[in-house]
Amino acid sequence: MSLAWMMNKYDFIIPIPGSRKLERLKSNYEAGNIELSQEEIKTIDDKLNSMEFNIFGGH
């Protein structure tokens, strides 16, 4: 879902996920078939913006 969210959020972003297992490769491929509305993207963004993350090397 996170891959689909990123692909739907911006037209100019092309994520390149790594994959070692065939099932992950299939899942990554299927993310391209998920269409999210602007409202769904905003809901995800709002939820993420309200969460605290400990990111290694991040801000």
Secondary structure by P-SEA (a helix, b strand, c coil): caaaaaaaacccbbbbbbbccaaaaaaaaacccccccaaaaaaaaaaaaaccccccccc
